[in-house]
Amino acid sequence: MNRTILATVIVLSTLGLAACGNSSGERALSGAGIGAGVGLVGGALVGAPVTGAAIGAAAGAGTGALTDKDQIDLGKPIWK
């Protein structure tokens, strides 16, 4: 699978996690998923997809946990 197809599949898959949620835990979870997907794509482009995914997940989870509903509110999570 070439990198363009892989990147497209990953980005489209993470769009399902785009709803941030109401609690800081829900935002941390969805932020980690989105960050991991974006980090995986970025890491794959430079040859380190696992490292990119780990960094992206940590950054996304931290951002989600440190924000409140008024700062980031993309709607109701798909798991509710």
C-alpha positions as CSV (number, residue, x, y, z in Angstrom):
1,M,0.0,0.0,0.0
2,N,1.6,3.3,-1.0
3,R,1.8,6.2,1.4
4,T,-0.9,8.3,-0.2
5,I,-3.5,5.6,0.1
6,L,-2.3,4.8,3.7
7,A,-2.5,8.5,4.6
8,T,-6.0,8.8,3.1
9,V,-7.3,5.7,4.9
10,I,-5.9,6.9,8.3
11,V,-7.3,10.5,7.9
12,L,-10.7,9.3,6.9
13,S,-10.7,6.8,9.8
14,T,-9.9,9.4,12.4
15,L,-12.7,11.6,11.2
16,G,-15.1,9.3,13.0
17,L,-13.4,10.4,16.3
18,A,-13.9,14.1,15.5
19,A,-16.6,14.7,18.1
20,C,-14.8,15.9,21.2
21,G,-17.3,15.3,23.9
22,N,-18.5,17.0,27.0
23,S,-16.1,15.9,29.8
24,S,-12.4,16.3,29.9
25,G,-12.1,12.5,29.7
26,E,-14.1,12.3,26.5
27,R,-12.1,15.1,25.0
28,A,-8.8,13.4,26.1
29,L,-9.9,10.1,24.5
30,S,-11.0,11.6,21.2
31,G,-8.0,14.0,21.2
32,A,-5.7,11.0,21.6
33,G,-7.4,9.2,18.7
34,I,-7.2,12.1,16.4
35,G,-3.6,12.9,17.4
36,A,-2.5,9.3,16.9
37,G,-4.0,9.3,13.4
38,V,-2.4,12.6,12.4
39,G,0.9,11.6,14.1
40,L,0.9,8.3,12.3
41,V,0.5,10.0,8.9
42,G,3.2,12.5,9.7
43,G,5.5,9.8,11.1
44,A,4.9,7.6,8.1
45,L,6.1,10.4,5.8
46,V,9.4,10.6,7.6
47,G,9.8,6.9,8.3
48,A,8.7,6.6,12.0
49,P,5.0,6.0,12.0
50,V,4.8,4.4,15.5
51,T,6.8,7.3,17.1
52,G,4.6,9.8,15.3
53,A,1.5,8.1,16.5
54,A,2.7,8.0,20.1
55,I,3.6,11.7,20.1
56,G,0.4,12.7,18.4
57,A,-1.7,10.6,20.8
58,A,0.0,12.2,23.8
59,A,-0.4,15.7,22.4
60,G,-4.0,15.1,21.5
61,A,-4.9,13.6,24.9
62,G,-3.2,16.5,26.7
63,T,-5.0,19.0,24.6
64,G,-8.4,17.3,25.2
65,A,-7.8,17.0,29.0
66,L,-6.7,20.6,29.4
67,T,-9.6,22.2,27.6
68,D,-13.2,22.7,28.5
69,K,-16.4,22.3,26.6
70,D,-16.5,26.1,25.8
71,Q,-13.0,26.0,24.2
72,I,-13.5,22.9,22.0
73,D,-16.9,21.6,21.3
74,L,-17.3,19.6,18.0
75,G,-20.6,18.0,19.1
76,K,-21.8,14.8,20.6
77,P,-19.3,11.9,20.4
78,I,-20.3,9.0,18.1
79,W,-20.1,6.6,21.0
80,K,-23.0,8.2,22.9
